[in-house]
Amino acid sequence: MKVKLTELRRVTEKAILHYGYNKEESEIILDVLLYAQLRGNNQGIVKLIGGGIPKDPQAGEIETVRETKLSALINGNWNHGMVVLKKAVDAVLERARQHGFGIVGTFNTNTSTGAIGYFARRLAEEDLVSFVFAGSPPIVCVHGSYEPIFGTNPVAIGLPSDGDPVVLDMATAAMAWYGLVEAKTAGRSIPNDVAYDNMGNLTTDPSQALEGAIRPFDRGYKGAGLSTIFEILTGPLVAASFAGIGEVRRNSGNLVFAIDPELLVDRSEFKESVSSLVQRVKRTKKLPGVDAIYVPGERGDNLTRGVLQSGEIDIEDNLYAELKRVVGEL
């Protein structure tokens, strides 16, 4: 259905407040969720349905437990992942501005950090080369197994340019966990090669996949290898849970670092070169039936511009009905 953007924002904010967050926390979560939703990313309002994202009643104050002029380790104390990651990005930005580089890890975050491209883009808009990694509870198997052991372990990389930042945002899983939730809510099947049921059989039923395991993004050992590395970066390196070990539902970890290109080259020349590369990629010869060549993040940027221009967005009927049910408006 078509939904006015102002109405979507109102209902989404109401749902977030319904889960117990204060105004400041709600604004951060709202920005990240709508960033995803406007880009057609499955890290949007789907997070608010079903069990949703209730604030942990035991959440304490977010605190920095270890730091240097270049680094910090933040204890999220069971606060929402997006709120904690926002503080981590702020800390990275401060260090990168002062010293050309900053790296921050987080642990004890509760619930997903969402579309981490939001955070990589924010740093890229500050003319920094950014890397954001996110850990999550086990739902992904390694190559040759059907046992869930790793999170979907996304990575986002942001690069400044003279135009829009180039932002890669991808999971190391064949499908995000919330992609399965979206498919289940809409009553859709999933592709026949992305997930196993709990007996190790390939399935097209998202409900069975949620009880089983998602495969690596390439269905092979390379994707599993990246997933393994990112599990280490968002687990042992930042004192968070990993591979199903520890408090997996309340101790997810994140790693963020940013580099000022000025450490190596002239910043303006770097941005100009990135823009030149983008244009070169887009001019490459197209295969039959291909209308355009896209660089990372460009499709989402185009979708967002279209939504902002029209003032309305397409939302799957069942998904929006569930969101309205959360806030008692259905």
VODREN-764664 format. One line per field, with one value per atom (N, C-alpha, C): residue in three letters; z, y, x. Coordinates in steps of 0.05 Angstrom, whole numbers, always signed. Layout:
residues N
code: [ala/...];
Z: [Z/...];
Y: [Y/...];
X: [X/...];
//
This chain:
residues 330
code: [met/met/met/lys/lys/lys/val/val/val/lys/lys/lys/leu/leu/leu/thr/thr/thr/glu/glu/glu/leu/leu/leu/arg/arg/arg/arg/arg/arg/val/val/val/thr/thr/thr/glu/glu/glu/lys/lys/lys/ala/ala/ala/ile/ile/ile/leu/leu/leu/his/his/his/tyr/tyr/tyr/gly/gly/gly/tyr/tyr/tyr/asn/asn/asn/lys/lys/lys/glu/glu/glu/glu/glu/glu/ser/ser/ser/glu/glu/glu/ile/ile/ile/ile/ile/ile/leu/leu/leu/asp/asp/asp/val/val/val/leu/leu/leu/leu/leu/leu/tyr/tyr/tyr/ala/ala/ala/gln/gln/gln/leu/leu/leu/arg/arg/arg/gly/gly/gly/asn/asn/asn/asn/asn/asn/gln/gln/gln/gly/gly/gly/ile/ile/ile/val/val/val/lys/lys/lys/leu/leu/leu/ile/ile/ile/gly/gly/gly/gly/gly/gly/gly/gly/gly/ile/ile/ile/pro/pro/pro/lys/lys/lys/asp/asp/asp/pro/pro/pro/gln/gln/gln/ala/ala/ala/gly/gly/gly/glu/glu/glu/ile/ile/ile/glu/glu/glu/thr/thr/thr/val/val/val/arg/arg/arg/glu/glu/glu/thr/thr/thr/lys/lys/lys/leu/leu/leu/ser/ser/ser/ala/ala/ala/leu/leu/leu/ile/ile/ile/asn/asn/asn/gly/gly/gly/asn/asn/asn/trp/trp/trp/asn/asn/asn/his/his/his/gly/gly/gly/met/met/met/val/val/val/val/val/val/leu/leu/leu/lys/lys/lys/lys/lys/lys/ala/ala/ala/val/val/val/asp/asp/asp/ala/ala/ala/val/val/val/leu/leu/leu/glu/glu/glu/arg/arg/arg/ala/ala/ala/arg/arg/arg/gln/gln/gln/his/his/his/gly/gly/gly/phe/phe/phe/gly/gly/gly/ile/ile/ile/val/val/val/gly/gly/gly/thr/thr/thr/phe/phe/phe/asn/asn/asn/thr/thr/thr/asn/asn/asn/thr/thr/thr/ser/ser/ser/thr/thr/thr/gly/gly/gly/ala/ala/ala/ile/ile/ile/gly/gly/gly/tyr/tyr/tyr/phe/phe/phe/ala/ala/ala/arg/arg/arg/arg/arg/arg/leu/leu/leu/ala/ala/ala/glu/glu/glu/glu/glu/glu/asp/asp/asp/leu/leu/leu/val/val/val/ser/ser/ser/phe/phe/phe/val/val/val/phe/phe/phe/ala/ala/ala/gly/gly/gly/ser/ser/ser/pro/pro/pro/pro/pro/pro/ile/ile/ile/val/val/val/cys/cys/cys/val/val/val/his/his/his/gly/gly/gly/ser/ser/ser/tyr/tyr/tyr/glu/glu/glu/pro/pro/pro/ile/ile/ile/phe/phe/phe/gly/gly/gly/thr/thr/thr/asn/asn/asn/pro/pro/pro/val/val/val/ala/ala/ala/ile/ile/ile/gly/gly/gly/leu/leu/leu/pro/pro/pro/ser/ser/ser/asp/asp/asp/gly/gly/gly/asp/asp/asp/pro/pro/pro/val/val/val/val/val/val/leu/leu/leu/asp/asp/asp/met/met/met/ala/ala/ala/thr/thr/thr/ala/ala/ala/ala/ala/ala/met/met/met/ala/ala/ala/trp/trp/trp/tyr/tyr/tyr/gly/gly/gly/leu/leu/leu/val/val/val/glu/glu/glu/ala/ala/ala/lys/lys/lys/thr/thr/thr/ala/ala/ala/gly/gly/gly/arg/arg/arg/ser/ser/ser/ile/ile/ile/pro/pro/pro/asn/asn/asn/asp/asp/asp/val/val/val/ala/ala/ala/tyr/tyr/tyr/asp/asp/asp/asn/asn/asn/met/met/met/gly/gly/gly/asn/asn/asn/leu/leu/leu/thr/thr/thr/thr/thr/thr/asp/asp/asp/pro/pro/pro/ser/ser/ser/gln/gln/gln/ala/ala/ala/leu/leu/leu/glu/glu/glu/gly/gly/gly/ala/ala/ala/ile/ile/ile/arg/arg/arg/pro/pro/pro/phe/phe/phe/asp/asp/asp/arg/arg/arg/gly/gly/gly/tyr/tyr/tyr/lys/lys/lys/gly/gly/gly/ala/ala/ala/gly/gly/gly/leu/leu/leu/ser/ser/ser/thr/thr/thr/ile/ile/ile/phe/phe/phe/glu/glu/glu/ile/ile/ile/leu/leu/leu/thr/thr/thr/gly/gly/gly/pro/pro/pro/leu/leu/leu/val/val/val/ala/ala/ala/ala/ala/ala/ser/ser/ser/phe/phe/phe/ala/ala/ala/gly/gly/gly/ile/ile/ile/gly/gly/gly/glu/glu/glu/val/val/val/arg/arg/arg/arg/arg/arg/asn/asn/asn/ser/ser/ser/gly/gly/gly/asn/asn/asn/leu/leu/leu/val/val/val/phe/phe/phe/ala/ala/ala/ile/ile/ile/asp/asp/asp/pro/pro/pro/glu/glu/glu/leu/leu/leu/leu/leu/leu/val/val/val/asp/asp/asp/arg/arg/arg/ser/ser/ser/glu/glu/glu/phe/phe/phe/lys/lys/lys/glu/glu/glu/ser/ser/ser/val/val/val/ser/ser/ser/ser/ser/ser/leu/leu/leu/val/val/val/gln/gln/gln/arg/arg/arg/val/val/val/lys/lys/lys/arg/arg/arg/thr/thr/thr/lys/lys/lys/lys/lys/lys/leu/leu/leu/pro/pro/pro/gly/gly/gly/val/val/val/asp/asp/asp/ala/ala/ala/ile/ile/ile/tyr/tyr/tyr/val/val/val/pro/pro/pro/gly/gly/gly/glu/glu/glu/arg/arg/arg/gly/gly/gly/asp/asp/asp/asn/asn/asn/leu/leu/leu/thr/thr/thr/arg/arg/arg/gly/gly/gly/val/val/val/leu/leu/leu/gln/gln/gln/ser/ser/ser/gly/gly/gly/glu/glu/glu/ile/ile/ile/asp/asp/asp/ile/ile/ile/glu/glu/glu/asp/asp/asp/asn/asn/asn/leu/leu/leu/tyr/tyr/tyr/ala/ala/ala/glu/glu/glu/leu/leu/leu/lys/lys/lys/arg/arg/arg/val/val/val/val/val/val/gly/gly/gly/glu/glu/glu/leu/leu/leu];
Z: [+0/+0/+0/-9/-8/+19/+32/+58/+57/+67/+68/+86/+78/+93/+121/+122/+149/+167/+155/+171/+180/+162/+169/+192/+190/+211/+238/+237/+262/+275/+259/+270/+280/+264/+272/+298/+301/+326/+349/+345/+366/+375/+355/+362/+378/+371/+385/+414/+418/+445/+460/+446/+459/+472/+461/+471/+494/+503/+528/+525/+501/+497/+502/+511/+516/+489/+490/+465/+450/+464/+451/+438/+452/+441/+418/+420/+398/+373/+375/+351/+336/+351/+338/+324/+338/+327/+303/+305/+283/+258/+261/+238/+224/+240/+228/+214/+227/+215/+189/+189/+165/+143/+150/+131/+115/+130/+117/+101/+112/+99/+73/+72/+48/+26/+34/+14/+5/+15/+8/+22/+44/+60/+81/+85/+103/+133/+139/+166/+177/+165/+172/+193/+188/+207/+215/+199/+206/+234/+243/+270/+292/+286/+307/+310/+293/+294/+310/+314/+329/+357/+366/+392/+394/+371/+371/+384/+393/+405/+433/+451/+478/+491/+505/+520/+543/+547/+569/+595/+613/+638/+656/+650/+665/+652/+630/+616/+634/+634/+651/+634/+646/+632/+613/+589/+570/+580/+581/+592/+576/+575/+562/+584/+578/+598/+592/+568/+560/+537/+538/+517/+515/+490/+484/+466/+457/+439/+412/+405/+380/+383/+407/+410/+434/+435/+458/+457/+481/+483/+500/+489/+502/+511/+537/+548/+544/+528/+522/+545/+564/+587/+579/+558/+549/+537/+529/+514/+485/+472/+444/+427/+408/+392/+376/+365/+349/+366/+391/+408/+416/+422/+430/+406/+382/+359/+351/+356/+351/+368/+394/+411/+402/+392/+381/+357/+339/+315/+323/+342/+352/+362/+377/+388/+367/+346/+324/+309/+304/+289/+304/+330/+345/+343/+344/+343/+315/+295/+267/+259/+269/+264/+276/+300/+314/+306/+300/+296/+269/+253/+227/+227/+251/+253/+280/+280/+305/+303/+325/+325/+352/+350/+375/+373/+394/+397/+417/+414/+434/+441/+466/+474/+493/+500/+516/+503/+477/+464/+461/+464/+463/+439/+422/+397/+374/+350/+326/+323/+310/+303/+277/+264/+240/+215/+197/+172/+178/+182/+190/+169/+144/+124/+132/+149/+160/+174/+190/+205/+188/+169/+151/+134/+125/+108/+124/+149/+165/+167/+171/+172/+145/+124/+97/+90/+100/+95/+110/+129/+142/+129/+105/+89/+100/+114/+125/+111/+108/+99/+123/+122/+146/+142/+164/+165/+190/+186/+209/+207/+229/+231/+253/+249/+270/+274/+300/+307/+314/+316/+322/+331/+343/+353/+330/+336/+316/+300/+273/+255/+228/+225/+200/+204/+185/+186/+170/+174/+158/+135/+115/+92/+100/+91/+98/+123/+136/+160/+158/+175/+175/+204/+221/+248/+250/+260/+262/+283/+276/+294/+294/+271/+269/+266/+270/+263/+233/+224/+196/+189/+210/+209/+185/+185/+163/+165/+143/+142/+125/+133/+117/+114/+89/+83/+69/+79/+67/+56/+32/+19/+10/+17/+8/-21/-34/-62/-66/-91/-97/-100/-103/-104/-79/-82/-60/-51/-25/-15/-28/-32/-40/-15/-11/+14/+8/+14/+13/+40/+39/+64/+57/+68/+61/+85/+86/+105/+93/+110/+100/+99/+103/+100/+74/+64/+38/+41/+65/+70/+99/+104/+131/+147/+173/+190/+187/+186/+183/+155/+136/+109/+112/+128/+134/+148/+167/+182/+162/+145/+125/+107/+98/+80/+95/+120/+136/+140/+146/+150/+125/+102/+77/+65/+77/+66/+41/+38/+14/+19/-2/+0/-3/+5/+1/-21/-33/-54/-43/-61/-53/-45/-44/-38/-16/+0/+19/+48/+54/+82/+84/+107/+114/+137/+138/+161/+183/+206/+228/+225/+202/+196/+174/+164/+144/+115/+112/+85/+75/+50/+39/+40/+46/+49/+36/+26/+16/+36/+59/+79/+99/+101/+120/+149/+156/+184/+190/+171/+176/+176/+160/+159/+186/+198/+223/+246/+242/+261/+253/+230/+220/+218/+194/+190/+163/+161/+136/+126/+100/+88/+84/+81/+74/+48/+44/+21/-6/-8/-34/-34/-12/-9/-9/-3/-4/+17/+13/+34/+36/+15/+16/+35/+31/+48/+77/+81/+108/+120/+104/+114/+124/+108/+116/+142/+143/+166/+191/+188/+210/+220/+201/+208/+222/+212/+223/+251/+255/+281/+302/+294/+312/+317/+296/+300/+317/+317/+333/+358/+364/+387/+405/+401/+418/+419/+397/+396/+413/+417/+431/+457/+466/+491/+490/+466/+463/+459/+459/+455/+426/+421/+395/+392/+368/+361/+381/+391/+410/+438/+443/+470/+484/+508/+523/+522/+531/+531/+504/+486/+457/+451/+468/+462/+473/+491/+504/+503/+489/+488/+460/+442/+414/+414/+394/+392/+365/+365/+340/+340/+316/+312/+291/+297/+278/+277/+253/+251/+226/+227/+205/+201/+176/+167/+152/+159/+143/+119/+95/+72/+70/+84/+85/+96/+111/+121/+98/+75/+53/+28/+22/-2/+4/-15/-12/-12/+8/+12/-13/-23/-46/-71/-74/-97/-95/-70/-66/-73/-63/-69/-99/-112/-141/-155/-146/-158/-154/-130/-125/-144/-148/-167/-195/-203/-230/-233/-212/-214/-216/-201/-203/-231/-243/-270/-290/-286/-303/-301/-277/-273/-287/-285/-296/-326/-338/-367/-379/-363/-374/-391/-410/-430/-416/-424/-411/-426/-411/-423/-433/-451/-461/-438/-438/-418/-393/-392/-369/-375/-359/-364/-352/-330/-317/-300/-297/-279/-253/-230/-205/-188/-172/-152/-125/-105/-79/-67/-59/-46/-65/-91/-110/-113/-114/-116/-93/-69/-45/-45/-54/-56/-75/-98/-117/-106/-92/-80/-59/-43/-22/-35/-55/-68/-80/-91/-102/-80/-57/-35/-25/-21/-10/-29/-55/-75/-76/-74/-76/-50/-27/-1/+8/-6/+2/-6/+6/+3/+1/-14/-15/+9/+24/+47/+43/+47/+44/+64/+54/+69/+97/+98/+124/+143/+133/+149/+162/+146/+157/+177/+171/+189/+216/+216/+241/+256/+242/+255/+268/+254/+266/+290/+289/+312/+336/+332/+355/+370/+355/+368/+374/+371/+378/+359/+333/+314/+293/+298/+278/+291];
Y: [-24/+0/+25/+47/+72/+85/+94/+107/+134/+155/+181/+179/+191/+190/+202/+224/+236/+217/+202/+183/+159/+150/+128/+137/+161/+171/+172/+182/+185/+157/+138/+112/+97/+100/+87/+99/+125/+137/+128/+127/+118/+90/+72/+45/+43/+59/+58/+67/+89/+99/+78/+63/+41/+21/+17/-3/+7/+31/+41/+59/+69/+86/+115/+130/+159/+173/+199/+215/+215/+218/+219/+192/+170/+143/+138/+147/+142/+156/+180/+195/+181/+169/+154/+130/+114/+89/+96/+117/+125/+132/+147/+155/+130/+111/+87/+70/+66/+49/+61/+88/+100/+102/+105/+104/+78/+56/+30/+27/+35/+32/+47/+72/+88/+77/+61/+49/+22/+12/-15/-37/-30/-48/-62/-88/-103/-99/-77/-71/-48/-44/-22/-28/-21/-23/-51/-71/-99/-105/-90/-95/-89/-74/-66/-84/-104/-122/-147/-164/-189/-182/-193/-187/-159/-147/-119/-116/-91/-85/-71/-85/-73/-65/-43/-35/-53/-62/-80/-65/-76/-61/-59/-76/-75/-58/-44/-28/-6/-3/+17/+39/+53/+76/+65/+75/+68/+80/+64/+74/+65/+82/+75/+62/+38/+23/+21/+29/+29/+49/+66/+85/+95/+103/+117/+140/+155/+178/+168/+142/+131/+111/+102/+79/+82/+65/+63/+37/+27/+3/+12/+8/+18/-5/-4/-23/-12/-25/-15/-20/-37/-42/-49/-65/-76/-55/-33/-13/-22/-9/-15/-11/-30/-30/-5/+7/+31/+55/+56/+78/+76/+51/+47/+52/+43/+46/+76/+91/+120/+133/+125/+135/+126/+102/+92/+108/+114/+129/+158/+170/+196/+196/+175/+173/+168/+153/+149/+175/+189/+214/+234/+236/+255/+248/+223/+214/+217/+210/+212/+241/+259/+288/+298/+288/+299/+285/+259/+244/+229/+231/+218/+190/+179/+151/+147/+131/+124/+97/+82/+55/+51/+41/+37/+11/-4/-29/-25/-41/-41/-70/-73/-99/-94/-116/-114/-96/-99/-85/-105/-94/-110/-102/-120/-117/-108/-109/-105/-75/-72/-45/-35/-52/-43/-41/-23/-18/-3/-17/-4/+15/+13/+32/+60/+64/+90/+103/+86/+97/+100/+81/+84/+109/+114/+138/+163/+164/+188/+195/+175/+180/+188/+176/+183/+211/+221/+248/+268/+258/+274/+271/+261/+257/+236/+216/+194/+168/+151/+124/+108/+95/+83/+53/+39/+10/+5/-9/-16/-45/-60/-88/-93/-111/-117/-147/-154/-182/-186/-210/-216/-246/-253/-281/-301/-326/-346/-354/-352/-360/-370/-367/-373/-397/-416/-439/-434/-450/-449/-468/-466/-483/-512/-530/-558/-566/-547/-552/-540/-549/-537/-527/-527/-517/-487/-471/-442/-437/-421/-416/-386/-373/-345/-327/-301/-282/-276/-260/-252/-234/-223/-210/-191/-169/-150/-133/-121/-101/-78/-54/-30/-15/-6/+10/+35/+58/+83/+98/+109/+123/+150/+172/+198/+203/+219/+227/+255/+265/+292/+292/+268/+265/+251/+232/+216/+198/+193/+173/+146/+130/+103/+86/+72/+58/+29/+11/-18/-27/-39/-49/-77/-98/-125/-144/-164/-185/-206/-222/-244/-269/-266/-287/-284/-306/-305/-288/-285/-268/-259/-234/-224/-238/-239/-252/-237/-211/-196/-199/-208/-215/-239/-258/-281/-273/-254/-245/-230/-214/-200/-219/-240/-260/-275/-282/-296/-279/-253/-235/-231/-230/-226/-251/-274/-300/-308/-299/-305/-327/-342/-362/-347/-361/-350/-367/-356/-372/-400/-419/-446/-454/-434/-441/-424/-410/-392/-402/-423/-431/-461/-472/-500/-500/-521/-525/-538/-545/-554/-583/-596/-622/-622/-598/-596/-598/-595/-596/-567/-562/-535/-530/-505/-499/-472/-470/-444/-432/-444/-435/-418/-392/-375/-383/-395/-404/-427/-445/-467/-457/-437/-426/-412/-399/-386/-406/-430/-451/-467/-461/-475/-457/-453/-437/-425/-400/-386/-394/-396/-403/-378/-381/-358/-345/-320/-305/-317/-330/-343/-372/-382/-411/-428/-415/-430/-422/-431/-427/-399/-383/-356/-339/-341/-327/-336/-362/-373/-362/-359/-348/-320/-303/-275/-274/-291/-292/-299/-318/-326/-302/-288/-265/-243/-237/-216/-225/-251/-260/-255/-257/-252/-222/-205/-176/-165/-178/-168/-184/-203/-220/-217/-235/-234/-207/-193/-167/-146/-148/-126/-137/-160/-172/-179/-185/-192/-222/-232/-260/-268/-293/-303/-332/-340/-368/-382/-368/-379/-381/-370/-371/-345/-346/-322/-314/-290/-279/-269/-288/-281/-261/-260/-242/-214/-211/-185/-175/-189/-181/-183/-170/-168/-147/-149/-131/-117/-94/-79/-68/-64/-52/-30/-7/+16/+28/+33/+50/+67/+89/+109/+120/+126/+135/+161/+181/+205/+200/+202/+197/+215/+237/+257/+244/+222/+209/+198/+193/+181/+198/+212/+228/+254/+272/+296/+289/+298/+290/+297/+321/+330/+314/+307/+290/+262/+252/+225/+225/+245/+246/+249/+265/+268/+242/+227/+201/+181/+181/+163/+169/+195/+203/+194/+196/+188/+158/+143/+114/+107/+120/+115/+120/+142/+147/+127/+118/+98/+72/+64/+39/+42/+64/+68/+69/+74/+75/+48/+28/+2/-10/-26/-38/-56/-52/-67/-92/-112/-137/-132/-149/-146/-146/-128/-127/-111/-101/-85/-56/-42/-14/+5/-3/+15/-1/+9/-2/+14/+1/+15/+10/+30/+26/+22/+12/+7/+31/+27/+48/+64/+63/+80/+74/+49/+42/+53/+49/+59/+90/+103/+132/+141/+127/+134/+129/+107/+101/+122/+129/+149/+176/+184/+210/+208/+186/+183/+185/+172/+174/+202/+215/+242/+262/+257/+274/+271/+245/+240/+243/+240/+243/+218/+196/+171/+147/+124/+101/+76/+56/+30/+13/+4/-14/-39/-62/-87/-87/-94/-91/-104/-129/-143/-131/-122/-109/-84/-67/-42/-47/-67/-74/-83/-98/-107/-83/-64/-41/-25/-22/-7/-22/-49/-64/-59/-56/-51/-26/-5/+20/+23/+1/+0/+16/+18/+34/+16/-10/-27/-40];
X: [+17/+0/+18/+7/+20/+16/+37/+35/+49/+36/+49/+73/+95/+120/+116/+100/+95/+80/+62/+46/+64/+81/+99/+117/+127/+145/+130/+105/+89/+85/+76/+69/+95/+116/+141/+152/+151/+160/+143/+117/+98/+105/+111/+118/+144/+163/+189/+184/+169/+163/+147/+130/+115/+133/+156/+175/+192/+187/+200/+224/+229/+253/+245/+266/+261/+262/+258/+256/+283/+305/+331/+337/+333/+337/+319/+294/+275/+282/+294/+302/+324/+343/+365/+354/+337/+326/+309/+293/+275/+291/+313/+329/+341/+351/+363/+342/+319/+298/+288/+283/+273/+294/+319/+340/+338/+335/+332/+307/+284/+259/+257/+267/+266/+284/+304/+322/+313/+291/+282/+297/+310/+327/+309/+314/+297/+305/+320/+326/+310/+286/+269/+248/+223/+201/+194/+204/+199/+210/+229/+241/+221/+200/+181/+157/+154/+131/+139/+119/+124/+132/+155/+165/+176/+182/+192/+219/+224/+250/+246/+234/+229/+256/+256/+280/+284/+309/+315/+311/+294/+289/+314/+335/+359/+381/+374/+394/+404/+431/+444/+456/+474/+487/+509/+509/+530/+556/+577/+602/+627/+647/+672/+690/+699/+714/+744/+751/+779/+783/+804/+807/+836/+843/+867/+860/+879/+873/+863/+868/+859/+836/+831/+812/+795/+774/+756/+741/+735/+717/+694/+669/+645/+628/+620/+601/+573/+558/+531/+511/+519/+502/+473/+471/+445/+426/+437/+421/+418/+399/+394/+419/+423/+447/+451/+429/+432/+441/+431/+438/+468/+477/+504/+523/+515/+532/+534/+513/+515/+537/+538/+559/+587/+589/+614/+623/+605/+611/+619/+606/+614/+642/+649/+676/+697/+690/+709/+713/+691/+692/+711/+708/+724/+754/+760/+788/+800/+784/+793/+798/+781/+785/+811/+817/+841/+867/+865/+889/+891/+870/+870/+860/+856/+846/+832/+811/+797/+785/+786/+775/+760/+736/+719/+704/+705/+689/+667/+646/+624/+617/+608/+597/+574/+560/+536/+515/+511/+489/+466/+442/+417/+401/+394/+379/+398/+387/+403/+412/+435/+444/+432/+416/+402/+419/+411/+425/+451/+473/+498/+509/+499/+506/+500/+479/+472/+496/+510/+533/+558/+562/+585/+582/+557/+552/+556/+548/+552/+582/+599/+628/+639/+628/+638/+630/+607/+599/+617/+632/+652/+680/+680/+705/+724/+712/+728/+722/+742/+739/+730/+707/+696/+690/+693/+687/+670/+647/+630/+623/+627/+621/+601/+582/+562/+560/+560/+555/+526/+517/+489/+487/+464/+461/+463/+470/+475/+450/+453/+432/+443/+470/+483/+502/+501/+519/+544/+564/+588/+585/+603/+602/+606/+587/+589/+574/+561/+545/+517/+499/+473/+466/+487/+483/+488/+469/+473/+494/+515/+537/+544/+542/+550/+525/+530/+509/+509/+491/+491/+514/+527/+553/+557/+540/+543/+568/+575/+597/+587/+594/+588/+614/+620/+644/+635/+643/+636/+660/+657/+679/+669/+682/+673/+680/+664/+669/+660/+662/+652/+622/+610/+581/+571/+552/+543/+565/+567/+586/+581/+602/+599/+597/+575/+570/+562/+580/+573/+562/+539/+526/+515/+528/+520/+524/+506/+510/+528/+541/+556/+539/+513/+493/+478/+467/+452/+427/+417/+393/+395/+387/+386/+364/+368/+348/+321/+322/+297/+285/+301/+290/+272/+280/+263/+237/+240/+216/+197/+208/+191/+176/+191/+178/+156/+161/+141/+116/+121/+98/+82/+95/+81/+70/+76/+67/+82/+107/+122/+142/+149/+170/+197/+218/+245/+258/+280/+294/+302/+304/+308/+337/+355/+382/+395/+378/+389/+389/+373/+371/+364/+371/+364/+343/+327/+310/+328/+316/+332/+341/+335/+344/+365/+372/+392/+382/+356/+344/+340/+347/+341/+311/+304/+276/+269/+245/+234/+215/+211/+192/+208/+202/+217/+214/+191/+187/+206/+210/+229/+257/+263/+290/+297/+277/+281/+287/+279/+285/+310/+321/+344/+368/+379/+403/+403/+414/+418/+446/+449/+475/+492/+518/+535/+526/+533/+522/+528/+552/+559/+554/+541/+535/+560/+583/+608/+628/+652/+673/+683/+682/+692/+674/+648/+629/+632/+635/+638/+664/+685/+710/+707/+693/+689/+672/+651/+634/+650/+669/+686/+703/+716/+732/+716/+692/+676/+665/+661/+653/+675/+700/+722/+724/+720/+722/+700/+677/+654/+649/+667/+665/+689/+709/+733/+747/+748/+763/+750/+724/+709/+696/+704/+693/+664/+654/+625/+622/+598/+592/+600/+605/+612/+606/+599/+594/+575/+556/+537/+547/+571/+583/+578/+568/+562/+533/+527/+500/+492/+485/+483/+460/+440/+417/+422/+441/+444/+473/+490/+518/+529/+515/+526/+547/+566/+588/+589/+603/+607/+635/+645/+672/+669/+679/+679/+706/+716/+740/+738/+753/+752/+780/+786/+812/+809/+824/+824/+843/+833/+850/+874/+873/+895/+920/+917/+941/+958/+946/+960/+962/+940/+939/+924/+924/+907/+878/+863/+836/+818/+821/+804/+811/+837/+844/+832/+832/+821/+791/+776/+748/+743/+759/+756/+762/+782/+788/+766/+754/+731/+708/+703/+682/+688/+713/+722/+718/+725/+721/+692/+674/+646/+636/+644/+635/+646/+670/+682/+666/+659/+644/+617/+604/+577/+578/+601/+603/+611/+615/+623/+601/+609/+590/+570/+545/+523/+516/+509/+499/+470/+460/+433/+413/+394/+373/+381/+406/+415/+411/+395/+389/+411/+423/+442/+461/+485/+505/+505/+504/+503/+528/+536/+557/+544/+558/+546/+532/+508/+492/+475/+480/+467/+437/+430/+402/+386/+397/+384/+381/+402/+401/+379/+377/+356/+328/+324/+298/+291/+311/+306/+297/+312/+305/+276/+269/+242/+221/+225/+206/+204/+227/+226/+212/+216/+203/+173/+164/+135/+121/+136/+124/+109/+112/+99/+116/+109/+126/+108/+117/+103/+111/+91/+96/+79/+90/+75/+51/+28/+3/+4/+12/+13/+32/+55/+75/+65/+51/+41/+18/+2/-19/-8/+14/+26/+38/+49/+60/+38/+15/-7/-19/-17/-27/-10/+16/+35/+26/+18/+11/-19/-33/-62/-80/-72/-87/-100/-101/-114/-139];
//
